[in-house]
Amino acid sequence: MPEAATQKRNPKQTLITELDLTKIDGNGDFPCPTCGVTISPEDESEDVYVILEEKVTDDVLEEMIIQCKNCSAQIRLIGFSSLNMDTTNPE
């Protein structure tokens, strides 16, 4: 399991792996912590994963829960707010 991932249980006792995007090297692709299939944030086709829930505060994405279509693992992605600050383009 990637160093950035931790496992937690939600109230319905479904195991959810938490993944901090700020701890991922490269372009943001990461392996599913359960089956290893590559999940890419650039892939909007939902062929590999489906978005289950998004948490937005003040128009800023805080976290997202996705589900791997290969093995049904649920993954909570966090760290978006830090990424947004890092990718601002000065003009």
C-alpha positions in Angstrom: 0.0 0.0 0.0 1.4 3.5 -0.9 2.9 5.4 2.0 0.2 8.1 1.5 -2.7 5.6 2.1 -4.3 4.8 5.4 -7.4 2.6 6.0 -10.5 3.8 7.9 -14.0 2.6 8.3 -17.1 4.7 7.6 -20.3 4.4 9.7 -21.6 1.6 7.5 -18.4 -0.4 8.2 -17.2 -0.3 4.6 -13.4 -0.2 4.5 -12.3 3.0 2.9 -8.6 3.7 2.1 -7.6 7.3 2.5 -5.0 8.7 0.1 -3.3 12.0 0.5 -2.7 13.4 -3.0 0.0 15.8 -1.7 2.2 12.7 -1.0 2.0 11.3 -4.5 5.0 11.8 -6.8 4.6 12.4 -10.5 1.4 13.4 -12.4 -1.1 12.1 -9.9 -1.6 8.6 -11.1 -1.7 6.0 -8.3 -2.4 2.3 -8.0 -5.6 1.1 -6.4 -4.5 0.0 -2.9 -6.5 -3.2 -3.2 -6.0 -4.5 -6.8 -3.2 -2.3 -8.2 -5.0 -1.0 -11.3 -3.7 2.5 -12.2 -6.1 5.3 -11.4 -5.5 8.6 -13.1 -7.1 11.9 -12.2 -6.8 12.8 -15.9 -9.2 9.9 -16.8 -12.7 11.4 -16.9 -14.2 8.4 -18.7 -15.1 6.5 -15.5 -13.8 3.3 -17.1 -11.5 2.6 -14.2 -13.3 4.3 -11.3 -16.5 6.1 -10.4 -16.9 9.2 -8.2 -19.2 8.4 -5.3 -19.0 11.6 -3.3 -17.4 15.0 -3.4 -17.0 17.4 -0.5 -16.7 21.1 -1.5 -16.2 24.0 0.8 -16.3 27.6 -0.4 -16.1 26.4 -4.0 -12.9 24.4 -3.2 -12.8 20.6 -3.5 -11.8 19.3 -0.1 -12.1 15.5 -0.6 -13.5 12.9 -3.0 -14.6 9.3 -2.5 -14.1 7.1 -5.6 -14.7 3.4 -6.2 -12.4 1.2 -8.2 -14.5 -0.5 -10.9 -12.0 -3.4 -11.0 -12.3 -4.5 -7.4 -15.0 -2.2 -5.8 -12.5 -0.7 -3.3 -13.5 2.7 -2.0 -10.8 5.4 -1.8 -11.0 8.8 -0.1 -8.8 11.3 -1.8 -7.7 14.2 0.3 -5.2 17.1 -0.2 -6.9 18.9 -3.1 -6.8 22.3 -1.3 -3.0 22.1 -1.1 -2.8 21.1 -4.7 -4.9 24.0 -5.8 -2.5 26.4 -4.1 0.5 24.8 -5.8 -1.0 25.0 -9.3 -2.0 28.7 -9.4 -0.7 30.4 -12.5 0.7 33.9 -11.9 -0.2 36.3 -14.7 
